């Protein structure tokens, strides 16, 4: 019997969902909730973001991860194309 309370999300399960659903080539997930699985910051690199402005990228991620995000209190995302990510890594 379900209590209606969402199961807390783990870093690993969220990362796996992002890799599968967003066709990500690189993912970083940080639990900002002290381990309770209620707030996450993510960095997502995906070719799906090519040619899309930031707002469309975020809407795409929100749509593809609707179920996962619904179980969280807070979700913050940074989205990059593979080219943008490579340039950022080269600048470090």
HUVEN-V924657 format. One record per pair of residues at least 12 apart in sequence whose C-alpha atoms are under 10 Angstrom apart, sorted by sequence separation. I is the first residue (numbers start at 0). J is the second residue. D is the distance in Angstrom with one decimal. If there is no record, write none. Layout:
i = {I	I}
j = {J	J}
d = {D	D}
This chain:
i = {14	28	29	47	48	13	14	27	28	29	43	47	61	13	14	27	28	13	14	26	27	28	61	13	26	27	60	10	11	25	26	27	43	10	25	26	57	60	9	10	23	24	25	26	57	9	10	23	24	25	56	57	9	22	23	24	56	57	8	21	22	23	24	56	13	21	22	23	56	10	17	21	22	23	53	54	56	9	18	21	22	23	53	8	9	10	13	17	18	21	53	7	8	9	14	17	18	21	7	8	9	13	17	7	8	10	14	39	51	6	7	8	9	38	48	49	50	6	7	8	10	37	48	49	5	37	38	39	47	48	49	37	38	39	40	41	42	43	44	45	46	47	48	49	36	37	38	39	40	41	42	43	44	45	46	47	49	36	37	38	39	40	41	42	43	44	45	46	35	36	37	38	39	40	41	42	43	44	45	46	36	37	38	39	40	41	42	43	44	45	21	43	44	21	32	44	45	20	32	44	32	43	44	21	31	42	17	20	21	31	19	20	30	31	17	29	16	17	28	16	28	27	17	27	13	16	26	13	25	12	13	23	25	23	24	25	23	24	23	8	25	7	8	6	5	8	7	8	5	6	7	5	6	4	5}
j = {26	40	41	59	60	26	27	40	41	42	56	60	74	27	28	41	42	28	29	41	42	43	76	29	42	43	76	27	28	42	43	44	60	28	43	44	75	78	28	29	42	43	44	45	76	29	30	43	44	45	76	77	30	43	44	45	77	78	30	43	44	45	46	78	36	44	45	46	79	34	41	45	46	47	77	78	80	34	43	46	47	48	78	34	35	36	39	43	44	47	79	34	35	36	41	44	45	48	35	36	37	41	45	36	37	39	43	68	80	36	37	38	39	68	78	79	80	37	38	39	41	68	79	80	37	69	70	71	79	80	81	70	71	72	73	74	75	76	77	78	79	80	81	82	70	71	72	73	74	75	76	77	78	79	80	81	83	71	72	73	74	75	76	77	78	79	80	81	71	72	73	74	75	76	77	78	79	80	81	82	73	74	75	76	77	78	79	80	81	82	59	81	82	60	71	83	84	60	72	84	73	84	85	63	73	84	60	63	64	74	63	64	74	75	63	75	63	64	75	64	76	76	67	77	64	67	78	67	79	67	68	78	80	79	80	81	80	81	81	67	84	67	68	67	67	70	70	71	69	70	71	70	71	70	71}
d = {6.6	5.9	6.3	8.9	9.7	9.8	7.4	8.2	4.5	8.9	10.0	9.9	9.4	10.0	6.4	5.5	6.7	7.6	9.7	7.1	5.0	8.7	9.5	10.0	5.6	6.8	8.6	9.2	8.3	7.9	4.8	9.1	9.1	6.1	6.1	6.4	9.6	8.9	9.6	6.9	9.9	7.9	5.1	8.9	7.4	9.8	6.5	6.4	5.7	7.2	9.7	8.2	8.0	9.5	5.4	5.6	9.2	7.3	9.3	8.4	8.6	4.3	7.8	6.8	9.7	8.9	6.0	7.3	8.7	9.0	9.5	6.8	7.4	8.1	8.9	9.9	9.8	8.2	8.7	8.9	7.2	9.7	7.4	9.4	8.3	7.6	9.1	7.9	9.5	7.2	8.7	9.3	8.0	5.7	8.7	10.0	9.0	9.3	6.6	4.8	9.1	9.4	9.8	4.9	7.0	8.2	9.5	9.4	9.3	8.7	6.6	9.0	9.5	9.4	7.6	8.5	8.8	9.7	9.9	9.3	9.8	9.3	6.8	5.8	9.9	10.0	9.6	8.0	9.5	5.5	8.4	7.4	6.0	8.6	8.4	7.8	8.7	7.4	8.6	7.8	8.4	7.6	8.7	8.9	8.8	4.5	5.6	6.3	6.0	6.2	5.9	6.3	6.0	6.6	5.6	9.5	9.7	7.1	5.0	4.4	5.1	4.6	4.8	4.8	4.9	4.8	5.4	6.2	9.8	8.7	6.4	5.8	6.3	5.8	6.3	5.9	6.3	5.4	6.1	8.8	9.6	8.4	8.2	8.4	8.1	8.4	7.8	8.5	5.8	9.6	8.4	9.5	9.1	6.9	9.9	8.6	9.4	8.6	9.0	6.8	8.8	9.4	9.7	7.0	8.8	10.0	8.4	6.3	8.4	9.4	9.9	7.4	9.7	9.8	8.5	9.8	9.2	7.4	9.9	7.5	9.3	9.9	9.6	9.7	9.0	8.1	9.6	7.2	9.5	9.2	9.2	10.0	9.9	9.8	9.3	8.5	9.4	7.5	9.2	7.5	9.0	9.5	9.1	9.8	9.5	7.2	6.9	7.4	8.3	7.0	7.6	5.3	9.3	8.5	8.3}
